[in-house]
Amino acid sequence: MPGRANGLPDAGDRQRRALRRVEDMQDETGTAAPVPTELKADCAQCFGLCCVALPFTASADFAIDKAAGSPCRNLRTDNRCGIHTELRQRGFNGCTVYDCFGAGQKVSQVTFEGADWRSGSGERARLMFDVFPVVRQLHELLRYLTEALELPAARPIHPELRRELDRTEALTRRAPEELAELDVSSVRQDVNVLLLRASELARAGLGRGRKKERRGADLMGARLKGADLRGANLRGAYLIAADLAGADLRSADLIGADLRDTDLTDADLTGALFLTQPQVNAAKGGPGTRLPASVTRPGHWTP
């Protein structure tokens, strides 16, 4: 495999072994386990793809405009960020909440076999930039499928989830030209059907009344301090700048929820479903915020 030749293990095999260990140790709480290494960004193995392939628009998240395929002015020749420790102070909040879910190293070291975008033809570089966001979406789906396989309540559909995980992993290893033409939206739809079923099984019996079915709801700036949202369906909900201080979000489905500037001070997100690091990084929290093991406490949160 190209990955082995470039010093990276077979991510599919390692991921499946990790899942088996997690399932063996899993208790009935459904608490999310740490994310497999293959689904975490490893910037040392990447060619700074997020700093080149993706566009920026001058806003509260980015201090400058940058076109897709154009290197950020802060990107050094060693593919490291020149202002990494000062991103928030320099107006690049958007960079601190971005996560490629391990797609950067996959594209750099596996798909393109260690060939930097700086070398070779401009056409090859453009192909790399087209492939990166595709693989990023696939890795995000792998992240969700991996978590769904850790849910004890979702055991009835574990075989289907595992098949979908294997299929999605195989897609990430296709040739660059095939990846550039891949219909990711169709893949997402297929995976979402299973993720919905896993979520319903995990939240069954937790009082999913009408008030807790808030899928896609506009809750921007909502005053939900101390709210009982255990087992709530908040998929795709807009919670920008909402007050969720002290709220109970245990086992709530947060896939795709917008948590920018959401106040999670003293909130309990133990076992929250499909919560990702970018969501946590975009929110506000403190030492009293309880998080699942699948995410880490952001360094910029109030100490």
C-alpha positions in Angstrom: 0.0 0.0 0.0 1.2 3.6 -0.7 0.7 4.5 2.9 3.1 1.8 4.2 5.7 3.0 1.7 5.5 6.5 3.1 5.7 5.4 6.8 2.0 5.5 7.5 0.3 2.2 8.6 -2.8 0.9 6.9 -5.4 3.2 8.5 -8.3 0.9 7.8 -6.7 -2.1 9.6 -5.6 0.0 12.6 -9.0 1.7 12.8 -10.8 -1.6 12.8 -8.5 -3.0 15.5 -9.1 0.1 17.6 -12.8 -0.3 17.3 -12.7 -3.9 18.4 -10.8 -2.9 21.5 -13.2 -0.1 22.2 -16.2 -2.4 21.8 -14.7 -4.9 24.2 -14.2 -2.3 26.9 -17.4 -0.3 26.2 -19.8 0.0 29.1 -23.5 0.8 28.9 -23.0 4.6 29.4 -22.3 5.2 25.7 -19.5 7.6 26.6 -17.5 8.4 23.4 -14.0 7.0 23.4 -11.0 8.9 22.1 -10.9 9.4 18.3 -8.5 7.0 16.4 -5.2 8.6 15.5 -5.9 8.2 11.8 -8.9 10.6 12.1 -6.9 13.4 13.8 -4.9 16.0 11.9 -1.2 15.3 11.8 0.3 18.6 10.4 3.8 17.1 10.4 2.7 14.6 7.7 0.8 17.2 5.7 1.9 19.8 3.1 -0.2 22.6 4.6 -3.1 21.8 2.4 -5.7 23.6 4.4 -3.5 26.7 4.2 -3.4 26.5 0.4 -6.4 24.6 -1.0 -9.1 26.4 0.9 -10.3 30.0 0.3 -10.5 32.7 3.1 -12.8 35.7 3.2 -11.8 38.7 5.3 -14.3 38.6 8.3 -14.4 38.0 12.0 -12.8 34.6 11.3 -10.0 35.6 8.9 -8.0 38.8 8.7 -7.4 38.6 5.0 -8.9 37.4 1.7 -7.3 34.4 0.1 -8.2 32.5 -3.0 -8.5 28.8 -3.2 -5.2 27.3 -4.4 -3.2 30.3 -3.2 -0.9 29.8 -0.2 -1.7 31.8 2.9 0.9 34.5 3.5 1.6 32.9 6.9 2.5 29.5 5.5 6.2 28.8 5.8 8.3 26.7 3.3 8.4 23.9 5.9 4.5 23.8 5.7 4.1 25.1 9.2 2.1 28.2 10.2 4.3 31.2 11.0 1.8 32.6 13.5 0.4 29.4 14.9 0.7 30.5 18.6 -0.9 33.9 17.8 -3.7 33.0 15.4 -6.5 34.4 17.5 -4.6 37.5 18.4 -3.9 38.1 14.7 -7.5 37.7 13.5 -7.4 34.1 12.3 -10.0 32.5 14.6 -11.2 30.4 11.7 -7.9 28.5 11.6 -8.2 27.5 15.2 -11.6 25.9 14.8 -10.8 24.0 11.6 -10.0 20.3 11.6 -9.3 18.1 8.5 -10.0 14.9 10.5 -6.8 13.4 9.2 -7.5 14.1 5.6 -4.4 16.3 5.2 -1.9 13.5 5.9 -4.0 11.0 3.9 -3.9 13.1 0.8 -0.3 14.2 1.2 1.3 10.8 2.1 -1.1 8.2 0.6 -3.1 9.7 -2.3 -0.1 11.6 -3.7 2.5 9.3 -2.2 4.5 12.1 -0.5 4.8 14.4 -3.5 4.5 18.0 -2.3 2.2 20.4 -4.3 5.3 22.6 -4.8 6.9 20.0 -6.9 5.6 18.8 -10.2 3.1 20.5 -12.6 0.6 23.1 -11.7 -2.1 20.7 -12.9 -1.1 18.1 -10.4 -1.1 20.7 -7.6 -4.7 21.8 -8.6 -5.7 18.1 -8.6 -4.4 17.8 -5.0 -6.3 20.9 -4.0 -9.5 19.5 -5.5 -9.0 16.1 -3.8 -8.3 17.5 -0.3 -11.8 18.8 0.5 -13.3 15.5 -0.9 -11.2 13.3 1.4 -11.9 15.7 4.3 -15.6 15.1 4.0 -15.0 11.3 3.8 -12.8 11.4 6.9 -15.5 13.4 8.7 -18.0 10.6 7.9 -15.4 8.0 9.1 -15.3 10.0 12.4 -19.1 9.8 12.8 -19.2 6.1 11.8 -16.5 5.2 14.2 -18.4 6.9 17.1 -21.6 5.2 16.0 -19.9 1.8 16.3 -19.0 2.7 19.9 -22.6 3.1 20.9 -23.9 0.0 22.8 -27.5 0.9 22.0 -26.7 0.8 18.3 -25.4 -2.8 18.3 -28.4 -4.0 16.2 -27.0 -2.0 13.3 -23.3 -2.4 14.0 -22.8 -4.8 11.0 -24.3 -2.2 8.7 -22.2 0.6 10.2 -19.0 -1.5 9.9 -19.8 -2.2 6.2 -20.4 1.5 5.6 -17.2 2.4 7.4 -15.2 -0.1 5.3 -16.8 1.2 2.1 -16.0 4.9 3.0 -12.4 4.0 4.0 -12.0 2.3 0.6 -13.2 5.4 -1.2 -10.5 7.5 0.5 -7.9 5.3 -1.1 -9.0 5.8 -4.7 -6.8 7.4 -7.3 -6.7 11.2 -7.3 -8.6 11.5 -10.5 -11.4 9.3 -9.2 -11.6 11.2 -5.9 -11.9 14.5 -7.7 -15.0 13.2 -9.5 -16.6 11.5 -6.5 -20.2 12.4 -5.7 -19.6 13.0 -2.0 -23.2 14.2 -1.4 -24.5 10.8 -2.3 -22.1 9.1 0.1 -23.1 11.5 2.8 -26.8 10.7 2.3 -26.2 6.9 2.6 -24.1 7.4 5.7 -26.6 9.8 7.3 -29.4 7.2 7.1 -27.4 4.9 9.4 -26.2 7.8 11.6 -29.9 8.8 12.2 -30.8 5.2 13.1 -27.8 5.0 15.5 -28.8 8.3 17.1 -32.4 7.2 17.6 -31.3 4.0 19.2 -28.9 5.8 21.5 -31.5 8.4 22.6 -34.4 6.0 22.9 -36.1 6.3 26.3 -34.5 9.6 27.2 -37.7 11.7 26.9 -37.6 12.7 23.3 -40.6 14.9 23.6 -41.6 17.6 21.1 -39.6 20.2 22.9 -36.4 18.1 22.5 -36.8 17.6 18.7 -35.0 20.7 17.6 -33.3 19.5 14.4 -32.2 22.4 12.3 -33.8 24.9 14.8 -32.8 28.6 14.9 -31.6 29.0 18.4 -29.1 31.8 17.8 -28.7 33.7 21.1 -31.3 31.5 22.8 -31.4 31.7 26.6 -31.1 28.0 27.6 -29.1 28.4 30.8 -29.5 25.2 32.9 -31.9 23.7 30.3 -32.6 20.0 30.4 -31.6 18.9 26.9 -30.6 15.4 27.7 -31.2 13.2 24.6 -32.3 16.2 22.5 -32.1 16.1 18.8 -30.1 19.2 17.9 -28.7 18.0 14.6 -27.9 21.0 12.4 -29.3 23.5 15.0 -28.1 27.1 15.0 -26.8 27.7 18.5 -24.6 30.6 17.7 -24.0 32.8 20.8 -26.7 30.8 22.7 -26.5 30.6 26.5 -26.1 26.9 27.4 -24.3 27.5 30.7 -25.1 24.7 33.1 -27.3 22.9 30.5 -27.6 19.1 30.5 -26.6 17.9 27.0 -25.9 14.4 27.9 -26.6 12.0 25.0 -27.9 15.0 22.9 -27.3 14.6 19.1 -25.1 17.5 18.1 -24.1 16.4 14.6 -23.7 19.5 12.5 -24.8 21.9 15.2 -23.3 25.4 14.9 -21.7 26.1 18.3 -19.9 29.3 17.4 -19.6 31.5 20.6 -22.1 29.2 22.4 -21.6 29.5 26.1 -21.0 26.0 27.5 -19.7 27.1 30.9 -20.5 24.3 33.4 -22.6 22.4 30.8 -22.6 18.6 30.8 -21.9 17.1 27.4 -21.0 13.7 28.7 -21.9 11.2 26.0 -23.0 13.9 23.6 -23.5 12.3 20.2 -21.2 13.2 17.3 -19.6 16.2 19.0 -16.4 17.2 17.1 -13.3 19.1 18.1 -14.1 22.0 15.7 -17.5 22.5 17.4 -15.9 22.6 20.8 -13.1 24.9 19.6 -15.7 27.3 18.3 -17.7 27.4 21.6 -16.9 29.1 25.0 -16.4 27.0 28.1 -14.5 26.7 31.3 -13.1 24.2 33.8 -16.6 23.1 34.8 -17.6 22.1 31.3 -17.9 18.3 31.1 -16.8 16.9 27.8 -16.7 13.4 26.3 -13.3 11.7 25.8 -13.7 12.1 22.0 -12.7 15.8 22.3 -10.1 17.8 24.2 -10.6 21.0 26.2 -9.5 24.0 24.1 -6.5 25.9 25.4 -8.3 29.3 24.8 -11.2 28.5 27.1 -11.4 30.4 30.3 -9.1 28.8 32.8 
